[in-house]
Amino acid sequence: MSQLPLIPNARARRIFLDRHALAEAPSGSASGAALHELITRIGFVQVDSINTVSRAHHMILWARRQSYRPEALARLMERDRLLWEHWTHDASILPVAWFPFWRRRFEQDRARLVQRWTGWQRAGFHEKFDEVLARVADHGPVTSADVGEGEARGSGGWWDWHPSKAALEYLWRVGELSVTRREGFRKVYDLTERVIPAEWRAHLHDDAAVIDWACNTALDRLGFATPGELAAYWAAVTPDEAKVWSEAALASGAAIRVAVEGADGSLRTHLARPDLPQFDPPEPPGRLRILSPFDPALRDRKRAERLFGFHYRIEVFVPEPQRRFGYYVFPVLEGARLAGRVDARAQRDRGVLAVRAFWPEAGVSMGTGRRARLEAELDRLARFCGCDNGVEFAADWLRDHLPPER
C-alpha cells in the first residue's frame, strides 16, 4: 500500500463532500433545470416517511440549496416528468433518463419478489396482480386506499399491507406501474406508459451496459470506492459484478488504486479515477448545515465513520429508555467535519421548532461564534419547515459532552 498514491484524510473528506454538493455555499437556484442538475449530480434523493421536521428528500435538497421549496420538486416529477421514483437501496427520486438502467432490476424483482414475499405478505397478494393492473388501466391512477375493497386492513404498520396494496407495490417494483405523484406521503400509481416518457421507455440495455453504467456513475459520485461500495451505491449490481468491473477498469486504465486515509489514520485501498491524486477539492464553507439522517453523504454509515470519525445510528426503532440521543436526530456539518447532532422537532400546532438538545462531537467547543452560527441555521430550518414562530430551546439544550454509549 505504501506504493499507492495517498489521499490524506482532510483531502478525502473534501473530495467526498464536493461530489455530494456539500463543499459549496447552499445558495443559488433550486428549481427547474438547476434542481434537476443538482439531483443528477448527487445521484439520488432518498424518500422517507418520517416528518419530525421535514421529510428526508426535502431536507437533502434544502441542505444544498436553501432557496429550495418542495413545489419545485413536484413540478419536475409530476408536470415535467424529468424525475421519477423507484428503488435504489431504498425508495428514491432519480433522473428519468436513468429509467432504462432499471429494466434489469425489474426483471430480477419479477423473478424473486413473489417468492420472497410469500409468507411475509398476506396470502393471496399474487392473485391480485391482474385485477389491480386492470383497475389502473381502465380507471386511472389509484392509491392503496382505492383498491382491495372488502379486504381486511391491518393495524397500519409500515409493512402490514392488504393483498391489493402488496400487488400495487409488486407491480411498481417490476416496472408495470409507476408513481405518478404523491398525495401527502401516499403513493399514487399509474401505468408506466402514462408516467415515463416514451423516449426513455424505448431504450434497452444489456447486462454488461447496466453494470458498466452503475459502476462508473457510482465511482464518479463517490470519488473513491471499494468494489463493495460501488455495488451498494445503486444496489443495482452484485458485489461479484462490481469486483469484475473494477478489475477491468484497472486493466484498461479507467481507474487506479489509491490509499485513502481514515479519520483514525488507518489506510484503505480504493479505486479512483487516474486524475484524483492531483485533484485539489474546494474547502467547504465554515457555516453549519443540518443534514437529514438519510442524506446521500451519510447513507453508508461505515464510510461516514471511517472518513469523519462520526458514529451515527437511527434510533427510531430503539425503545426510548435505551436511546442514546433521541428518536430522530440530525447530523450537523461544519466545513469538512461532522461537528455534532441536534434533536429537533417541528411542533406545527404551535408554529415552533422545538430543540431539545445539541451534542457537539469530541473536540468541538461551543464558543459564542459557533453557537451563533448554529442558532442561525436552526432559525433558517424553522422558516423552511413552516414554523413561523421561530425556534424554542429547552433550558438545557446545549450539552457539553456526548452521552455515554448504551
C-alpha positions in Angstrom: 0.0 0.0 0.0 3.0 2.3 0.6 3.5 2.4 -3.2 0.0 3.7 -3.9 -0.9 7.4 -4.3 -2.0 8.7 -0.9 -5.3 10.7 -0.3 -4.9 12.2 3.1 -7.9 12.3 5.3 -8.5 16.0 5.1 -8.5 15.9 1.3 -10.6 12.7 1.2 -13.3 14.5 3.2 -13.2 17.5 0.9 -13.4 15.3 -2.2 -16.3 13.3 -0.8 -18.2 16.5 0.2 -17.6 18.1 -3.2 -19.0 15.1 -5.0 -22.1 15.4 -2.8 -22.6 19.1 -3.4 -21.7 20.0 0.2 -18.4 21.8 -0.5 -20.1 25.0 -1.7 -22.4 27.5 -0.1 -26.0 26.4 -0.2 -27.1 29.2 -2.4 -28.3 29.6 -5.9 -31.3 28.5 -7.9 -33.2 25.4 -6.7 -35.9 24.9 -9.3 -36.3 23.8 -12.9 -33.1 22.9 -14.7 -30.9 23.9 -11.7 -32.7 21.5 -9.4 -32.6 18.7 -12.0 -28.9 19.2 -12.4 -28.3 19.0 -8.6 -30.2 15.8 -8.3 -28.3 14.3 -11.3 -25.1 15.4 -9.7 -25.7 13.7 -6.3 -27.4 10.7 -8.0 -30.5 10.1 -5.9 -32.6 11.7 -3.2 -34.0 9.2 -0.7 -37.6 9.3 0.2 -38.6 8.6 3.8 -41.9 8.9 5.7 -40.6 10.4 8.9 -41.6 14.0 9.2 -40.4 15.3 12.6 -39.1 18.4 10.9 -39.4 17.9 7.1 -39.2 14.8 5.0 -35.8 13.4 4.1 -36.0 14.3 0.3 -36.8 17.9 1.1 -34.1 18.3 3.7 -31.5 16.7 1.4 -32.2 19.4 -1.2 -32.5 22.2 1.3 -29.1 21.5 2.8 -27.6 22.2 -0.6 -29.8 25.0 -1.9 -31.6 26.9 0.8 -33.8 28.6 -1.7 -35.3 25.1 -2.4 -39.0 24.6 -1.9 -41.0 21.4 -2.2 -43.2 22.7 -5.1 -40.1 22.8 -7.3 -39.5 19.1 -6.9 -43.2 18.3 -7.5 -43.1 20.2 -10.8 -40.1 18.3 -12.1 -41.8 14.9 -11.2 -45.4 15.5 -11.9 -45.5 18.0 -14.7 -42.2 17.9 -16.5 -41.5 14.2 -16.0 -37.8 14.8 -15.6 -37.7 12.8 -12.4 -39.2 9.5 -11.3 -39.3 7.4 -8.1 -38.1 3.9 -7.7 -35.8 1.7 -5.6 -32.1 2.0 -5.1 -31.1 0.9 -1.6 -34.4 2.4 -0.6 -37.2 4.4 -2.3 -35.5 7.3 -4.1 -36.1 10.1 -6.6 -34.0 9.7 -9.7 -33.5 11.4 -13.1 -35.9 9.8 -15.5 -33.1 9.5 -18.1 -31.9 6.6 -16.0 -35.1 4.6 -16.3 -33.7 2.2 -18.9 -31.0 1.0 -16.5 -33.7 -0.2 -14.1 -35.2 -2.6 -16.6 -32.7 -5.3 -15.4 -33.8 -4.7 -11.9 -37.5 -5.0 -12.9 -36.9 -8.5 -14.3 -34.8 -9.6 -11.3 -37.6 -8.5 -8.9 -40.2 -10.2 -11.1 -38.4 -13.4 -10.5 -37.7 -13.1 -6.8 -40.3 -10.9 -5.1 -43.2 -13.3 -5.2 -41.1 -16.0 -3.6 -39.6 -13.5 -1.1 -42.9 -12.0 -0.1 -44.8 -15.3 0.2 -45.3 -15.9 3.9 -44.3 -12.3 4.7 -47.2 -10.6 2.9 -50.7 -11.7 3.4 -51.8 -14.7 1.4 -53.3 -14.2 -2.0 -51.4 -11.0 -2.9 -50.0 -12.6 -6.1 -53.5 -13.4 -7.2 -54.4 -9.7 -7.3 -51.8 -8.6 -9.9 -54.1 -8.8 -13.0 -57.1 -7.3 -11.1 -55.1 -4.3 -9.8 -53.4 -3.7 -13.2 -56.8 -3.8 -15.0 -58.3 -1.4 -12.4 -55.5 1.2 -13.1 -55.7 0.7 -16.9 -59.4 1.2 -17.0 -60.0 3.8 -14.3 -56.7 5.7 -14.0 -54.4 6.4 -11.1 -55.0 4.8 -7.7 -53.7 4.8 -4.2 -53.6 1.8 -1.9 -56.9 3.1 -0.3 -58.6 2.7 -3.7 -58.0 -1.0 -4.2 -58.8 -4.1 -2.2 -62.4 -3.3 -1.4 -63.5 -5.9 1.2 -60.0 -7.0 2.1 -59.0 -6.9 5.7 -56.9 -3.9 6.6 -54.1 -4.2 9.0 -53.2 -2.2 12.0 -51.5 0.5 9.9 -47.9 -0.7 10.4 -45.4 0.1 7.7 -45.4 -3.3 6.2 -48.8 -4.5 7.1 -50.3 -4.4 3.7 -53.6 -5.8 2.5 -53.2 -8.1 -0.6 -54.1 -5.4 -3.2 -51.7 -3.0 -1.6 -48.9 -5.6 -1.9 -49.9 -6.2 -5.5 -49.6 -2.4 -6.2 -46.1 -2.4 -4.7 -45.1 -5.5 -6.6 -46.3 -4.0 -9.9 -44.4 -0.9 -9.1 -41.2 -2.8 -8.3 -41.3 -4.7 -11.6 -42.0 -1.6 -13.7 -45.6 -2.2 -14.8 -46.8 0.7 -12.6 -45.0 3.9 -11.7 -45.6 6.6 -9.1 -47.3 9.5 -10.9 -47.4 11.7 -7.8 -47.8 11.6 -4.0 -50.8 12.8 -2.1 -49.4 13.8 1.3 -47.0 10.9 1.5 -49.2 8.3 -0.1 -48.0 7.0 -3.5 -50.4 7.4 -6.4 -49.8 4.7 -9.0 -50.5 4.8 -12.8 -49.4 2.7 -15.8 -45.8 3.2 -16.5 -46.6 4.2 -20.1 -48.6 7.1 -18.8 -45.8 8.3 -16.4 -42.4 7.6 -18.1 -41.8 9.5 -21.4 -41.7 7.2 -24.4 -38.1 8.2 -25.3 -36.9 6.5 -22.1 -39.2 3.5 -22.2 -37.8 2.7 -25.7 -34.2 2.3 -24.5 -32.9 -1.2 -23.7 -29.5 -2.1 -22.2 -28.0 -5.5 -21.8 -26.5 -6.6 -18.5 -22.9 -5.6 -19.4 -24.1 -2.0 -20.2 -26.1 -1.8 -16.9 -23.1 -3.0 -14.9 -20.8 -0.6 -16.6 -23.2 2.4 -16.1 -23.8 1.5 -12.5 -20.2 1.2 -11.5 -19.0 4.2 -13.5 -21.7 6.5 -12.1 -21.1 5.3 -8.6 -17.4 5.8 -8.7 -17.9 9.3 -10.1 -20.3 10.2 -7.3 -18.2 8.7 -4.5 -14.8 10.0 -5.7 -13.1 6.8 -4.5 -14.7 3.5 -3.6 -14.2 -0.2 -2.9 -15.9 -2.7 -5.2 -18.4 -3.3 -2.4 -19.2 0.4 -2.1 -19.7 0.5 -5.9 -22.2 -2.3 -5.7 -24.0 -0.8 -2.8 -24.4 2.7 -4.3 -27.4 1.9 -6.5 -27.9 -1.7 -5.3 -28.2 -2.5 -9.0 -25.2 -4.9 -9.3 -23.8 -7.7 -7.2 -20.6 -7.4 -5.3 -19.1 -10.0 -7.7 -20.1 -8.0 -10.7 -18.6 -4.9 -9.2 -15.4 -6.7 -8.5 -15.1 -8.0 -12.1 -15.8 -4.5 -13.4 -13.2 -3.0 -11.0 -10.5 -5.4 -12.3 -11.4 -4.5 -15.9 -11.3 -0.7 -15.1 -7.9 -1.1 -13.5 -6.6 -3.1 -16.5 -7.9 -0.5 -19.0 -6.6 2.5 -17.1 -10.1 3.8 -16.4 -9.3 3.5 -12.7 -6.3 3.3 -10.4 -5.8 2.1 -6.8 -5.2 4.8 -4.2 -4.7 4.6 -0.4 -7.3 6.7 1.4 -6.5 7.8 5.0 -9.3 7.4 7.5 -10.1 9.7 10.4 -8.1 7.4 12.7 -5.1 7.5 10.5 -5.5 4.0 9.0 -5.1 3.4 5.3 -7.5 1.6 3.0 -7.2 0.8 -0.7 -9.9 2.2 -3.0 -10.5 2.6 -6.7 -10.3 6.2 -8.1 -10.1 8.0 -11.4 -6.4 8.4 -12.6 -6.6 12.2 -12.0 -7.9 12.1 -8.5 -4.5 12.2 -6.7 -3.9 15.6 -8.3 -7.4 17.0 -7.8 -7.5 19.8 -5.2 -11.1 19.9 -4.0 -12.6 23.2 -2.7 -12.6 24.0 1.0 -16.2 23.8 2.3 -17.6 27.0 3.8 -17.4 27.1 7.6 -21.1 27.6 8.1 -23.1 24.9 9.9 -25.7 22.8 8.0 -28.3 20.4 9.4 -28.4 17.2 7.4 -31.1 14.6 7.0 -30.1 11.2 8.5 -30.8 9.9 5.0 -28.5 12.3 3.2 -26.6 10.6 0.4 -23.3 11.6 2.2 -24.4 9.6 5.2 -26.2 6.7 3.7 -23.2 4.5 4.1 -22.8 4.8 7.9 -19.5 2.8 7.9 -17.9 5.0 5.2 -19.0 8.2 7.1 -17.4 6.8 10.3 -14.2 5.9 8.5 -13.9 9.4 6.9 -15.2 11.6 9.6 -14.9 9.6 12.8 -18.7 10.1 13.2 -20.7 7.2 14.5 -24.4 7.6 13.7 -27.3 5.3 14.3 -31.0 5.9 13.6 -32.8 5.3 17.0 -36.4 5.3 15.6 -36.7 1.5 16.4 -34.8 1.7 19.7 -37.0 1.7 22.8 -37.0 5.2 24.3 -35.2 4.2 27.6 -32.4 2.7 25.5 -31.8 5.6 23.2 -28.5 7.4 23.4 -29.6 10.6 21.7 -33.2 10.6 20.5 -35.9 9.3 18.2 -34.7 11.2 15.1 -31.5 13.2 15.5 -30.0 15.3 12.7 -26.2 15.3 12.0 -24.6 18.8 11.8 -21.9 19.5 9.2 -19.4 22.3 9.7 -17.0 22.8 6.9 -15.4 19.4 6.2 -16.3 17.8 9.5 -19.4 16.4 11.2 -19.4 18.6 14.3 -22.4 17.4 16.3 -26.0 16.3 16.2 -29.3 18.1 17.1 -32.6 16.7 18.4 -35.3 19.0 16.9 -39.0 18.6 16.2 -41.4 20.8 14.4 -44.4 21.4 16.7 -46.7 22.7 13.9 -49.7 23.2 16.2 -47.6 26.0 17.9 -45.6 27.0 14.9 -42.2 26.4 16.6 -39.2 24.3 16.0 -38.5 22.8 19.4 -34.8 22.0 20.1 -34.3 19.5 22.9 -30.6 19.1 22.6 -27.4 19.7 20.6 -24.4 17.5 21.3 -21.1 18.6 19.9 -18.6 16.0 18.9 -15.5 15.5 21.0 -13.1 18.3 20.4 -15.8 20.8 19.2 -16.1 23.7 21.6 -19.2 25.8 21.6 -17.9 29.3 21.8 -20.0 32.3 21.0 -19.3 32.3 17.3 -20.2 28.6 16.7 -23.3 28.9 18.9 -24.5 31.9 16.9 -24.0 30.1 13.6 -25.9 27.0 14.9 -28.8 29.2 16.1 -28.8 31.0 12.7 -29.1 27.6 10.9 -31.8 26.4 13.2 -33.7 29.6 12.5 -33.4 29.0 8.8 -34.6 25.5 9.3 -37.6 26.7 11.3 -38.6 29.0 8.4 -38.2 26.2 5.9 -40.5 23.8 7.7 -43.1 26.4 8.3 -42.5 27.2 12.0 -43.2 30.9 11.7 -42.9 31.4 15.5 -39.2 30.5 15.3 -37.1 28.3 17.5 -37.8 27.2 21.1 -34.8 25.9 23.0 -35.1 23.6 26.0 -33.4 25.0 29.1 -30.5 22.5 28.9 -30.4 22.2 25.1 -26.7 23.0 24.7 -24.9 19.9 26.0 -21.2 19.9 26.8 -20.4 16.3 26.1 -21.8 13.2 24.3 -23.9 10.9 26.4 -22.4 7.5 27.3 -22.9 4.6 25.0 -25.7 2.3 26.0 
